[in-house]
Amino acid sequence: MDDDQDYLSQMKSRVESFGFQTMLAESQKEAEEMIEKTKPDLAILDLMMENEDSGFILCYKMKEKIP
């Protein structure tokens, strides 16, 4: 999850080069919707997104849903 399109694109390419499938989210809300539908093996988050605490809140919510 990141709000910087260039960073998202670079990170996606890098992670996929290791053989992983990727899903991208540009906001906390979009990421939360993805988490409801899937359980990712790995999450790379920008802690300061649309709000200063968006990434921290998302981490907390993910911890509750994904062991």
C-alpha positions, 0 to 999 in steps of 0.5 A: 500500500502506498500513495506514490504511483512511482513507488508502487510500480517499482515495488510491484516489479521488484516483488514480482521478480521474486515470483510473487503475485501482487495486489496494489492499494493506493489508500487505507480503505482500498487495502482494508477491502482487499484484506477482507477478501484475501489473506496476503502472505506479505504486506508492504505498507507506507505508514504515512498515507492520506492521513499521518496514521493511516498505515499504523491503523491499517497495521493494527486492523491487519493484525486482528484479521491475519494471524 
